Amino acid sequence: MTQAPRPSIIAAPLGPGFIRALRGAIDDAKRRDPLGPVTVVTPSVYSAYYLRRAFAADGLFNVRFTRLEDLAEELADLSDLRPPMTRLVAAELVYSVATQLGDRLAPDLQRHRSDPSFHEALHRTFSELENAPHEIVAGLGASGHDRGIVHLFNDYLRLSAGFLTRGDVARSATKAVRASNIRIGAGTVVLGLVETPALEYLNLVRALLERAHTRAVVAIAGEGPVDRPLLEACGIGRARVPGDTPAAGLEPASIVSLSDPAAEAAWVVRNVVALVKEGARFSDIAVLCASPSYGRRIDDALRLAGIPVSGPDPRSLADTPDGRFLLGLFAVFGAGNVARAWRREEVAGWFTGAPLRSPDGTGIHAARWDAVSRRAGVTTGLETWRGRLPAYAQRLEARAERGLAYGEIDEGQAGGIRREAAEARSLLSFIEDAARHAPPPDGSSWAAFSEWAANCSHRYISRPDGTNGATEQVRSVLERIAGMDRAA
């Protein structure tokens, strides 16, 4: 017979102390119910991976690691069949209310109604208003300058009512937790809290903390102003603090100014090496970057130094072969600027930036096609490709025949000229095939555009080793884009 535990909240110092406290919470749950399930809620997928690997050395049984968002989806009522509200759908709804209903805005905002940066700011504002108390939103709607924003927000809510938002999922999960006096399927829940949960999930966290079978480990820095928001947001008035204090063994932070990003990357490498020489493990060292471009630079520097790197890939999808292919495809067809369609530079960049193949499955000669199109005098527009490539091929073939006839070149030189003519005709064949697979006309559905992009990827990308993670990610993004038609 297992002993009924009481809710337990422990404040632990950031770093190793927090990880030890998490392990202690798991062990405490297992002592009470050795075979029962334990769900550890982590801040991210990568922290879940790290913790699982770190704890596995001491043994784990029936313990899983998941994010709070994923736990909410498991606990929520699955009978709601509304499609999920993705960021892409939300962005489309924001665009719709801003451009079509933006005449309700104050005059100084109306001139920005088609500006993408204004749409991004509006999206962030709507996200905050969704979780704000009703009286605050009503108060904003009563003032002159903010009235237009609140009107657009209400229009946004009306349009989004047909979608299942994160807030809907979190509220359903909260209701499920509070309605049950028995152990939910997640078993004992260990909350690893290192930052204030998103507003949508605050009530779910508080509901979990009301359960007897919940353990919470709250990461603290030892500074009241820093720690108070997390403790108060979760409704934690007091928490038990282990004996080790947050400041124990920590060195003060320092700021270093260097000449350029390359010097900064080199400084990071030197310090990582120095820390390892002092006894630190690579797995205990983290490098935080302000932007993806810095992440790629530092990732490259560490790998060149032979230092193992773990964590999220610093490359974005745009940097992968599939991403480069799609961006090049859009540029070839003049996405955003039809006057630039079929520019030689864009087409050559498409050839050289992604692993392309011909429709028959053979590889293409990107560098040769770049040179051939340049020597043929191709500039901008599909007609210049259709006119100048065959003319160039004919001139080359005539030159080879004439040179042989007059003894000006030998057979080997003539063969080289004929091969270039053949490359010009092969390039034209590829261009004609791509032109036949043009994107759907303006005004078509998102699903039509997504299907076109997916078909072109399947037709033209060379994948000798099969699909990979980036390929699946791009496919998933295209599927989400197709779902934006529901927002129309």
Protein Blocks (a to p, Z undefined) as FASTA:
>chain_A
ZZddddddddddehjklmmmmmmmmmmmmmmmmmbccddddfbfklmmmmmmmmmmnopa
hiacddfklmmmmmpcfkbmcdcddfklmmmmmmmmmmmmmmmpcfklmmmmmgmklmmm
mmmmmmmmmmgcfklmmmmmmpmklmmmmmmmmmmmmmmmmpccfklmmmmmmmmmmmpc
bdcfklpaddddfbdcdfklmmmmmmmmmpmkbccddddehiaklmmmmmmmnopabdcd
dfbdfkgopacddddddfblklmmmmmmmmmmmmmmnopafklpccddfbfklmmmmmmm
mmmnopacedjdfbdfklpmklmmmmmmmmmnopoiaklgoifklmmmmmmmpccddfko
pacdfklmmmmmmmnopaedjklmmmmmmmmmmmmmmmmmmmmmnopacfklmmmmmmmm
mmmmmmmmmmmmmmmmcccdehiafklmmmmmmmmmmmmmccfkopafklmmmmmmmmmm
mmmmmmZZ
